Amino acid sequence: MQYSEFVFDPECRYITSPFIPTKVLGIIRLSFASYALFVLIFSLVTDAHFANRWFAYFTHLTYIGLCAYFFASGLQTTVYAWGDKDRYLLRTWPRFLQIAHEFLWSTAMSFPPLVTLVYWGLLDPLLPTFTSALASISMHAVNSVFCAFEVFFTSTPAPVWWYAVPCDAVLALYCGMNYIFATPELLGTYVYSFLDPGVEGDLTAPYIFGIASGEVIVYGIMWGVVKLRIKAVNHIQRGKHKRGGHEMLPLAEISSQGKKRRRWWGSKGERDSFIEPDHIFFPQPQKPALRLDPDYVATGRHA
């Protein structure tokens, strides 16, 4: 079966896991999203006295993005796992929304570790009360736990490497917007002290450059970790099936004719759900080679 048109995520990586059943994965993702939404509402309500600057914090903006990613991925996974296996919502969306989901994943992969590193390494963590501690730990520590789960325990592919450029551009744009927020007509103060030239002096520019560089480094590290996870899973599964007498191609491989390979993990129902007419079926048992008696070949009769 030839594919003449583009098929988004042909191996359903954004909605599956090599270690967790698809239904359970959907529940976990929606649970993460629900917890993140609770924390956002809780923080906004308890910090209502400075609600006018709540959305000016990069921490809050990235946590909103993380919450949105888990809701989007959780909904996609749940619809696929609990409904019709042919109903993969992302494939029915316009291409620009598919790209938006890929970019959202790149921010969910790289922003949480950066926020955690900057908060605990550069800023002074404030945990005086239970309410502030809950919000701070959830947004500056648990966020990286959620990120690590996606990186290590799902089949989500690595985003394209050059998404690091728009991610860094978003961060640079945010830093620039802080100087607009600091005008008397708006907030009248800087959200983060390291952006205030009156506090840091000549160190302000190095701080900004360091954070921008840190985003590129973090993106590269997380991108590499995802690539290594994919290679490790492929290697382990290939070894298992070779020992079992089967010949198996890695999950990541797609033939030049556009034919999809069969997934080799998960329940039988999950594996079969990836098979459509005219697809190549894997694994296939290796048949012993036919051996002919040399006398028979030479004389045309049995020896």
N, C-alpha and C positions, 0 to 999 in steps of 0.2 A: 504493500500500500504506500503510494508516494504522497508526500505532503508538498503541495505547491504553494501553500501560504504559511505565514508565520504562526507557530503554536507557542503560546506563552507557557513557560515552565512545563515542558512535556513530561517530566518525571515526577511532577507534583511535589517538589521538594519544599515549597513554602508551607505545605500543610501536612507534612509527615515527619516521622522521626525514626531513626534506625534502632532505637532502644525502647520506645514507648508506643503502645497502641494508639492509633489515630484518634479514637474517641476520648481516651484519657488525655492526650495532648490538647485537644480542644477544650476540655474542662480546665486543665491547668492554665492555659493561656487566658481564658475568660476569668478565672479566679485572680490571676495577676492583675488583669485589667480592672476588675471590680475593686481590688484592694487599692490600686493606684488612684482610682476615682474617689474612693472613700478618703484617702489621705489628702487629696487635693481639696475636696470640700471641707474636710476637717481643718486644714490649714487656713483656708480662706475665711472660714467662720471665726476661728479663734484669733486670727490676725486682722479682724475687721477694722481695727483702729487705724491701720495703715493700708487699707484696701486700695487706695489710690496708687500705691507703688508696688502692689503685690505682683502684678504682671510684668514689672520691670526686671525681676530677678531671672537670670539665665537658668538657675536651678528649677524654678517653677515652669518655665517654658519647655525645658527638656523633659521634665516629668510629664507634662501634658502630652508631648510627643510620644513618650514611652507608653503612656496609657492608651493613646490612639492606636499605636502599633499593635498592642496586645488585643485590643478590641477588634481591630481589622483582621489580624491573623487568626484570632480565636473564632471569630464568626465564620471566616473562610473554612477553617478546619472542621468546625462543628457541622456546618451545612454539608460538607463533603462526607464526613464520617457517619453522620446519623441520617442522611437523606440519600438521594440518588447519587451513586458513585460517578455518574457522568456529569453531575452538576458541580463544576469547579467555577465559582463566581468570578475569580480573577480573569479567567479566560474569556468571559463574556463582556468584560469591561473594555472601554476604549483604550487604545494604546497609551495615551497620556496618563491615565489613571494607573495602569500597570507600572509605568515608569515612576509615578509618584509613590507607589507602594515599595518599589525597590529602593528609592531614595529614603523613604521613611525607615526602612530596615537599616540602611547605612547610618542614619543618625542614631537609631536605637542601639546599634552596635558600637559606636564610637563616642557619643556624647556622655553616657552615664559613667564610664571609667574616668573620663576627663574631669567631670564634675566632682567625682569622689576624690581624685587626686588633688585638685585645686582646693577643695573645701578642707580636707584634713591636713594638707601639707602647707597651704599658703595662708588660709584664713584662720581665725580663732573660733573654733566650734563653741556654740553657746547652747548648753543643755541644762538651764536652771530649773525648768519645770517639766512635768510629765508631757504636757501638750507640746512644748517646743522640742523636747527630746524625741517624741514620737514622729513629728514631722521631719526633724533634721535627720534622724537615723533612716527613716523611710526614703527620703529624697537624696541622701548622700551616702548610703551604704547598701540598703536593700535594692536600690536601683541597679547597682552593679551586679547584685546576685541575680536579678531578673535577666540582665544582659548576659551573664555567664551561662544561664540555663539555655538561652537561645543559641549561643555560640557552641556549646559542648553537647547538648542533648537533643537537638533537632536536626533535620536534614537541610535546613535553610542554607542556600548557597552563598558564597562570598559575593558581595556586590562588586561591580566593576571598579577597578582601582582608581579611576579618575574621578569617582564620586567624592574623593577626598578634597578635591578643589572646591566644589559647591558647598561642602560641609565647612571648610575653612572660610569660605566667603560669608556664610551665615554667621559664623563666629565673629568675623571682622566687622560685618554690618552691625551686629549687636554691640560690639565695643564702641563703634561710632555713634550709635543711637544713645549710648549712655551720656554723651556730652550734650545731646539735645535734652535728655531727661533732667540734666543738672541745671538747666536754665531756670531763672526765678519764675518764669511763667508756668513751668511745669512742676517738677519735684523740688527744685531748688537745692538738691544735694546729689552726690554720687551714690549709686547703688552699692558699688564695691570700692573700698578705700584705695586699692591698688591702682584704680583708674583716676584717682584724684591727684593732679599735679601739685596741688597745695600740700598734700600729705607726703607723697612719695618723691616729689621733685623730679630729678633727672632719671629716676628709676622707672617712671611710668612707661616710657617707650619700651625699655627692655622687658617689662612685665607683659605688655601687650604682645610683643614679638615672641616672647617665650611661650605664652599660652597658645598663640596661633601655631607655632612650631610643634608644641605639645599635641595639638589636635592631629596634625599630620602623622606624628610618630605613633600616637595611640591608634589611629585609623590603620596604619600599616601593620602594627602588631596584631590587632584584632582580625584584620583581613588575612594575615598569615596563619593565625590560629584556626580560622574557619577552613582554610585550604588544607592544613595539616589534618584536621578532623576528618575531612572528606577522604583524603588519601588513606588515613589509618583505617577507617571503616571499610573502604573498598578492599584494602589489603587483607584485613581480618576475614571478611566474608568470602573473598576469593579463595583464601587458604582453606576455609571450612569446606567449601564445595569441591575443591580439588581433592581433599582427603576423602570426600564422600563419593568420588568417582564421577563427578560432574565437571563439565567445562563451563566456566562462568566469566562473563565480561564485567568489568567494573560498572558501578551504577552510573558514573559520570559519562560513560561512553555512549555516543549516539552515532549510528552509522552514517556514512556520507549520503546515503539515499534517504535519510530522514526517518528511518524506522526506529521505533522505541524498543529498548531492551526491557526485559521483565525484571521487576524488582524481586530481590531474593530474600527479603526478611519480612517479618510481620506474619499475621495469621493468613490462612489459605484464602479467606475472603478478600483480605487486603491485597495479596499478591495477584489474585485473579482480577481484581478491579482495574489493574493496570493494563490488562490485555484487551485489545480490540481486534477485529478481523484483519487478517493479513499481517499481523505483527509477528516478529520473530519470537519464537518461544524458547525460553531458557529456564532451567538447565536442561540439557539433553544428555542422556547416558552415552558414554563412549562405547561403541560396538567394536568387538575384536575384529582385526583385519582377516580377510578371507585367505586361507593358506591352500595352495594347490600343490599336489604331488608332482615333483619335477618329471618323473617318468611318464605320468599321464599327459603332461603338457607336451613332452617331446614325441611320444608315440601315438597320442590320441586314444590310448586305452589304459586300463588299470594295470599296474605292475603285477 
